[in-house]
Amino acid sequence: MTYPQPSSSSSVPAPLQNDSQEPDELTRFRNDWRQAVALHNRAEATNSSSVLLDSKDGAPAGEHYTAEELPRAQDSFTTIVDLLFRLHISQDTHGLSAIPESFISKIVQGFPQSLTFEREEETEPIHITSIPDELLVYILRFLDHGTIERFASISRKARILTLDSTIWRDFVVLGYKPPQIPYPEAILDLVKTYGVDFRRLYIETPRVRLDGVYIAVCRYLRPGLSENAWITVTHEIIYHRYLRFFPDGTVVSLLTSDQTPPREIIPALSPSLKMKGLYLGFWELHDSVVYITSLADPTGFSTMPYVFQMTLQLASRPLGRWNRLTILAYDSVHVESGEMVPVSINQEKTQFTFSKVRSYGY
């Protein structure tokens, strides 16, 4: 049994409160709870530390998983993360000296030691002050990262609460597992790089967005017909390329051949969609490069002896994170011989921009 991590052992210390304003029973409960959790997890960490450290020695370098192997890799990742966080919880990281060295942490260190939520209107009560900090942190763990950051902007105490490591630890566990990382043990290197600052890890480490779709808007000019010899008619044709990634390692690629608007395509974009130009393949992320392989027609009606593969560069635009993909290579691969032939593609058709889709639910 694993106990929940107390907010006081997070990467940022919990806001200091005036104990005289709290019921004595709540104060005793907090102290007893934190001591019990620390003792429990310190014992488990001692027993599991050797297993955790040994697991990294056998980590494969750049292993590629098949569709059958990926679920086992994700299960292995869950075990490694569980051991890792037990070790992290067992550490005594109390006090301002435990705050990871980052830009926002330096700002937080200048905050007053005693922080409270203030009234916006003098006549209005502050209902949120009746909720213990531990419960507020627990509630924040059910929100998306955008909502958490908006809550953090209302006051300095809200910012302190949103820096609790348990909140961002959950995002790391959900977001960084194969195929987002090349092998399960890679999470150890990430945590070592960023220390206990899970928020910074989540923001700065590349990840393919699964909560929306990457769209490339493609344009070309086509000459038209005119009844007047003195007038030249040119048509601008606009179509779209779509890439949707799934956590099980599959990816859907769709090239529309007409001017069907995205609002009609996006709700139905899934492996079960029956549409001309749709291909299904597999993806992996290594550093900031996305590799898509085995793109083929899922219906099986295609008679071409080829499949396609793409290599894309993942980057961020100013408004958002990891919301730009640029095609570095696009090849056709002969199924029997393995011979690769580059596919010609215009420069303007290589830029994918991310669009969040609420109904996707990731």
Disulfide bonds with the S-S distance in Angstrom:
none
